[in-house]
Amino acid sequence: MGPIAGMMGILQALEAIKFIIGIHDKREKIKIFNGKTLQLKILKLTKNTNCRVCIKNKFK
């Protein structure tokens, strides 16, 4: 389990660096990593027109 935690730290650091230097993907999404199969899934988020938080924050 130690190597998986290390991989997650590396991925989080990479995303933070991309954000700081401005090359991050501006689309809203969630990344899910499966440590058992070593697969990374990316789920795109969409605006919920019935959600007060989405409407108030102008979530795209």
C-alpha positions in Angstrom: 0.0 0.0 0.0 3.0 2.3 0.5 3.7 2.7 -3.2 0.1 3.6 -4.0 0.2 6.4 -1.4 3.4 7.6 -3.0 1.8 7.6 -6.5 -1.1 9.6 -5.2 1.2 12.2 -3.7 3.1 12.5 -7.0 -0.1 12.9 -9.0 -1.4 15.5 -6.6 1.9 17.4 -6.7 1.8 17.3 -10.5 -1.7 18.7 -10.6 -0.7 21.5 -8.2 2.3 22.4 -10.3 0.2 22.5 -13.5 -2.3 24.7 -11.7 0.4 27.1 -10.5 2.0 27.5 -13.9 -1.3 27.8 -15.7 -1.3 24.7 -17.9 -4.1 22.9 -16.1 -7.2 21.7 -17.8 -9.9 24.3 -17.0 -12.8 21.9 -17.5 -14.4 20.6 -14.3 -13.6 17.0 -13.7 -12.9 14.4 -11.1 -10.0 11.9 -11.4 -10.4 8.5 -9.9 -7.5 6.1 -9.5 -8.0 2.4 -8.9 -4.9 1.1 -7.1 -5.8 -2.5 -7.7 -5.9 -2.3 -11.5 -3.7 0.8 -11.9 -6.4 2.5 -14.0 -7.2 6.2 -13.9 -10.7 7.3 -14.8 -11.7 10.9 -15.5 -15.3 11.9 -15.0 -16.5 15.2 -16.4 -18.9 17.3 -14.3 -21.9 19.0 -15.8 -24.0 21.8 -14.4 -27.2 20.8 -12.6 -29.8 23.5 -13.3 -31.7 22.5 -10.2 -28.7 23.0 -7.9 -28.5 26.4 -6.0 -24.8 26.0 -5.5 -24.1 25.4 -9.3 -26.2 28.3 -10.3 -24.8 30.7 -7.7 -21.1 29.8 -8.5 -21.8 29.9 -12.3 -20.4 26.4 -12.6 -19.8 25.6 -16.3 
